[in-house]
């Protein structure tokens, strides 16, 4: 789970609505998420998760196309395209999607991640069909004009200026670090986009991208909240059933060659006043034994003020003001991606020091884990803490968190019921597993760091 | 496919592009068995009932109000002790005292040191936070509901028995000094601070953050004194929301907080905000900026004002929702900015309205022109018809969405008790929004949106935008420390 003491922005969110909803339960031990999983003849996967606690429903479409495999020479295009999905379709005029959702008491957003792009509405449950119709209309008949493309090129360029170019640190920990740590272009390009690439995008690019990836057989529809399986399936067939499936291209090779030596970079920042260092380790494949082991070490290492790195850097050595980190840092969580991934950290440290001084203390903390492991008590606490964060994520963004995790598990694992078994997989992790995984992955040779220093500004 | 691409080009030439595959699909669909009605916009069904669970409220003999409600969304609980003193209670030269006190009470009690507190919370799946805002400070723990009684004891211990150790004061002060340095690099932070200072002057709502000087002036004794003076049961309320047994939690609250002694709590001193005259620009020179970060606004009513509902509707129409006039104009039509928005903020003693956006240097002047053009249109005509109905429906619809989570419900209930809103506020909010009339929206717009007299804070690179601000004659230049400087060259 991603966390930070400071609230750093999630970067790729499209718009500005922020909201809050929910699920019934007894105790943490017996809590489970209702899941029904179906598939339409055209290949659209449908997940239904009932919850009648409030008259609210979440509708999400998750497409298996993220920024990782966007076209070469068109950096930032997957995200630009996400914006275009709000610019009109056959029965919906430009921006009318937003107007219809808001005027019927709902909120909406979309975001672009490594391996998928999601679109969602949180609505009063009596407006369920309206939301499904809106999603179906743009899947069936997106309509982009030169004017709407130009408009969103301008908006996205401002977004990049807002979150990267005019900000101290320039998103170096989540946008910059993958570009340095990875060597395969798919994992190592500028996901937000160079402004010149964004400007170069044309209508042919838009058409080709839509044709290639926005097909029902490349997507998952999740409906969670105050509805029934019967209602959702009836509406899914009505609105999505006649959208034809299309052949999907083979997936490019996104494998990342193993790193054999530590990589360290220093960057000068015209806007920052104090230094920060970001570093990341290549993670084991998702849902493997080592992945689960590191998922449990994570809260012990970098969750909050109790964590080992906070205690060592801020309390004992007093060399830093803040430390944060996580898997898929800044862009998601442990489960909502499917490819090479970094375990990323950021430390804001004392101006009289260097990033290397921070890494020395970090290495001491990690060496202790590699040599002595963690205690049974720590492991038990980590499991409790992970369960709590996992539940919190389900409630996040008004219940969107639950829909989004179900969508990712359907898209990447073809098994949304995994939402109810992930915690049992974590329960199997032993202290020895954690120690072994730390020895294997949290080593300098597997690490890339960027030391970001104030300079060249005032 | 080839044919479709050429179709596409024809359409591009006509400056009207439709994605070719989609055209093909439509053709297919129309030619298939799908009834045309499936593509038409469906109607919305009848509104479904919305009801929150009942709340228990008790006042302990020492004056502490306890509010408990069961919300079983997930097996977690939020426990929040809110002390009704925040930034407004800081002495003028010690801005940040309430905030630093909130941080320090978590760093040790008579029976637990800092590390023990953190480990204990962690092991209950919890997170402990304490943060000061303008009128109050909330000490809050969120964790698994199976640990609710122990989480409650921990909040009580931190609030009632902090030791505020000297070594922890030193660490936290260093940490805050670095934060202050970082804040000066953030254009959004500087825009807000400048805006609030200009708007509120000597009024305590001008204070948003500590400074190097105020931090250096604080020591253990000042922090202990603030805690002793303000952390009192008769100046606080306890809110518990989660998958818990309400009666048992009320009983546990009596046990945990019953021994807390009352005290006389000093109230904040409210000075009058300065009178605004004209459109006054406060320009913060931030070299190398490629955008202008702006905050524009005026004083508004306090949170408990009965006009809050109509003001909220007016703000929603202007810029408070994604579907709003300012977003349609400067984002969706003109492409000046990514995230324009306006917000209405109400405190105990006053409030403010603020438009904020980051726009590229080249459109700084034009963006401001549109901001005032939309304000003037709201003031002159208000809103009616589908637009007004839509804004009301938006506010009514998102209320159940916001209160359907434990954290969302907690946030709403804190507002009720901090600002002394009617106890049935959550139950009546939607009806009161529905009752807002076009005449009220128009009068609210005149009340809410200053036009001729406004504060305009801009953080940017003056040389790059100077020519666009020629129409603004009253400009004060500041550096990132807030000190007045001559016009930058």
Contacts between the chains, C-beta under 8 A, distances in Angstrom:
chain1	res1	chain2	res2	distance
A	15	B	322	5.1
A	15	B	339	7.8
A	16	B	322	5.8
A	16	B	327	7.7
A	16	B	339	5.2
A	16	B	341	5.4
A	17	B	321	7.2
A	17	B	322	5.1
A	19	B	398	6.1
A	19	B	401	5.4
A	19	B	402	6.0
A	19	B	408	7.9
A	20	B	401	6.2
A	20	B	402	4.3
A	20	B	403	7.3
A	20	B	404	6.7
A	20	B	405	4.8
A	20	B	407	6.8
A	20	B	408	3.2
A	20	B	411	7.8
A	21	B	73	7.6
A	21	B	400	7.9
A	21	B	401	5.5
A	21	B	404	3.4
A	21	B	405	5.7
A	21	B	408	7.7
A	22	B	71	7.7
A	22	B	73	3.2
A	22	B	74	7.2
A	22	B	404	4.5
A	22	B	405	5.3
A	22	B	406	7.8
A	23	B	73	5.3
A	23	B	74	6.0
A	24	B	72	5.6
A	24	B	73	7.5
A	25	B	72	5.4
A	25	B	73	7.4
A	25	B	74	6.0
A	25	B	75	5.1
A	25	B	243	6.1
A	26	B	75	7.2
A	26	B	243	7.8
A	27	B	75	5.4
A	27	B	145	7.5
A	27	B	146	5.9
A	27	B	243	7.8
A	28	B	75	4.1
A	28	B	76	7.9
A	28	B	125	7.9
A	28	B	144	5.1
A	28	B	145	7.2
A	28	B	146	5.7
A	29	B	146	7.9
A	31	B	74	6.8
A	31	B	75	5.1
A	53	B	72	7.3
A	53	B	73	6.1
A	53	B	404	6.6
A	54	B	50	6.8
A	54	B	400	5.3
A	54	B	401	7.7
A	54	B	403	7.6
A	54	B	404	3.9
A	55	B	47	7.8
A	55	B	48	3.9
A	55	B	49	6.8
A	55	B	50	5.4
A	55	B	400	5.9
A	56	B	400	5.8
A	56	B	401	5.2
A	56	B	404	5.4
A	89	B	22	7.7
A	90	B	22	7.5
A	90	B	26	6.3
A	90	B	39	7.3
A	91	B	39	6.1
A	91	B	40	7.2
A	91	B	41	6.4
A	94	B	332	7.2
A	95	B	323	7.6
A	95	B	328	6.5
A	95	B	332	5.0
A	98	B	322	5.2
A	98	B	323	5.0
A	99	B	323	4.5
A	99	B	390	7.2
A	100	B	41	7.8
A	101	B	323	7.7
A	102	B	321	5.2
A	102	B	322	6.1
A	102	B	323	3.8
A	102	B	390	6.6
A	102	B	394	4.7
A	103	B	323	6.7
A	103	B	386	7.5
A	103	B	389	7.5
A	103	B	390	3.2
A	103	B	391	7.8
A	103	B	393	5.7
A	103	B	394	6.3
A	104	B	44	5.8
A	104	B	393	6.2
A	104	B	397	6.6
A	105	B	393	5.0
A	105	B	394	5.8
A	105	B	396	5.9
A	105	B	397	1.5
A	105	B	398	6.4
A	106	B	394	7.9
A	106	B	397	5.8
A	106	B	398	7.4
A	106	B	401	7.5
A	107	B	322	7.6
A	107	B	398	6.1
A	107	B	401	6.9
A	108	B	322	7.4
A	122	B	401	5.4
A	123	B	397	7.3
A	124	B	47	6.9
A	124	B	48	7.2
A	124	B	397	4.9
A	124	B	400	7.0
A	124	B	401	7.9
A	125	B	48	5.8
A	126	B	44	5.6
A	126	B	45	4.0
A	126	B	46	6.2
A	126	B	47	5.7
A	126	B	48	5.5
A	127	B	44	4.8
A	127	B	45	7.7
A	127	B	397	7.9
A	129	B	42	4.3
A	129	B	44	7.9
A	129	B	45	7.8
A	130	B	41	7.2
A	130	B	42	5.7
A	130	B	44	5.8
A	133	B	41	6.4
A	133	B	42	5.3
A	137	B	39	7.2
A	140	B	22	6.5
A	140	B	25	5.6
A	140	B	26	7.0
A	140	B	29	6.9
A	141	B	18	7.7
A	141	B	19	7.8
A	141	B	22	4.3
A	141	B	23	7.8
A	141	B	25	6.7
A	141	B	26	5.5
A	142	B	19	5.2
A	142	B	22	5.6
A	143	B	17	7.4
A	143	B	18	5.0
A	143	B	19	7.0
A	143	B	22	7.3
A	144	B	17	5.5
A	144	B	18	7.8
A	144	B	19	6.6
A	145	B	15	6.7
A	145	B	16	5.7
A	145	B	17	5.2
A	146	B	12	6.9
A	146	B	15	5.6
A	146	B	17	6.5
A	147	B	15	7.5
A	149	B	17	7.9
A	150	B	335	7.3
A	151	B	332	6.6
A	151	B	333	7.4
A	151	B	335	4.8
A	152	B	335	7.6
A	153	B	335	7.7
A	154	B	334	8.0
A	154	B	335	2.9
A	154	B	336	7.6
A	155	B	331	5.9
A	155	B	332	7.9
A	155	B	335	5.4
A	155	B	337	7.6
A	155	B	338	5.5
A	156	B	338	7.5
A	157	B	360	7.7
A	158	B	291	7.5
A	158	B	335	7.5
A	158	B	336	7.3
A	158	B	337	5.2
A	158	B	338	4.2
A	158	B	358	7.1
A	158	B	359	7.1
A	158	B	360	6.2
A	159	B	338	4.0
A	159	B	339	7.6
A	161	B	290	5.7
A	161	B	291	5.3
A	161	B	358	7.2
A	161	B	360	6.3
A	162	B	291	6.9
A	162	B	338	5.3
A	162	B	339	6.7
A	162	B	358	5.0
A	165	B	290	5.8
A	166	B	187	6.4
A	166	B	289	6.1
A	166	B	290	5.1
A	166	B	291	4.6
A	166	B	293	7.8
A	166	B	358	6.9
A	167	B	186	7.6
A	167	B	187	7.8
A	168	B	182	7.2
A	168	B	185	3.9
A	168	B	186	6.6
A	203	B	8	7.2
A	203	B	12	5.6
A	203	B	17	4.9
A	204	B	5	7.8
A	204	B	8	7.6
A	206	B	17	7.8
A	206	B	19	6.7
A	207	B	5	7.5
A	207	B	8	6.0
A	207	B	17	8.0
A	207	B	19	4.8
A	207	B	20	5.5
A	207	B	21	7.0
A	210	B	19	4.9
A	210	B	21	6.4
A	210	B	22	7.0
A	211	B	19	7.2
A	211	B	20	7.3
A	211	B	21	4.1
A	226	B	48	6.9
A	238	B	38	5.2
A	239	B	38	6.2
A	241	B	34	7.6
A	242	B	28	8.0
A	242	B	29	5.2
A	242	B	32	5.7
A	242	B	33	7.5
A	242	B	34	4.0
A	242	B	38	7.4
A	243	B	25	6.5
A	243	B	29	7.4
A	244	B	25	6.3
A	244	B	28	6.1
A	246	B	21	7.6
A	270	B	288	4.9
A	271	B	185	5.5
A	271	B	288	6.2
A	272	B	182	7.8
A	272	B	185	5.5
A	273	B	181	4.7
A	273	B	182	6.0
A	273	B	184	5.8
A	273	B	185	4.6
A	274	B	178	5.7
A	274	B	181	5.2
A	274	B	182	5.5
A	299	B	122	7.5
A	303	B	122	7.2
A	304	B	118	7.1
A	304	B	122	6.8
A	304	B	127	5.9
A	305	B	106	7.9
A	305	B	118	4.9
A	306	B	115	7.5
A	306	B	118	3.5
A	306	B	119	5.4
A	306	B	121	6.9
A	306	B	122	4.1
A	307	B	122	7.9
A	311	B	115	6.8
A	314	B	171	6.9
A	314	B	175	6.8
A	315	B	114	7.4
A	315	B	115	7.7
A	315	B	171	6.5
A	318	B	171	6.1
A	318	B	174	6.8
A	321	B	174	7.3
A	321	B	175	4.7
A	321	B	178	3.9
A	321	B	179	6.5
A	322	B	175	7.5
A	348	B	178	6.7
A	348	B	182	7.1
A	350	B	178	7.4
A	351	B	178	7.9
A	351	B	181	7.9
A	380	B	123	7.7
A	381	B	119	7.5
A	381	B	122	5.8
A	381	B	123	4.0
A	384	B	123	6.1
A	384	B	124	6.9
A	384	B	125	4.8
A	384	B	144	6.9
A	385	B	122	5.6
A	385	B	123	7.3
A	385	B	125	5.2
A	387	B	125	6.2
A	387	B	144	7.2
A	388	B	76	6.7
A	388	B	124	8.0
A	388	B	125	2.7
A	388	B	126	7.0
A	388	B	143	6.2
A	388	B	144	5.2
A	389	B	125	7.5
A	391	B	74	4.6
A	391	B	75	6.7
A	391	B	76	5.9
A	391	B	144	7.7
A	392	B	74	7.6
A	392	B	76	6.9
A	392	B	142	7.6
A	394	B	74	6.1
A	395	B	73	5.9
A	395	B	74	5.5
A	395	B	76	7.9
A	395	B	405	4.8
A	395	B	406	7.0
A	395	B	407	7.1
A	398	B	401	5.1
A	398	B	402	7.1
A	398	B	404	6.7
A	398	B	405	6.5
A	398	B	408	7.2
A	399	B	404	6.8
A	399	B	405	7.0
A	457	B	287	6.5
A	457	B	288	5.8
A	458	B	287	6.4
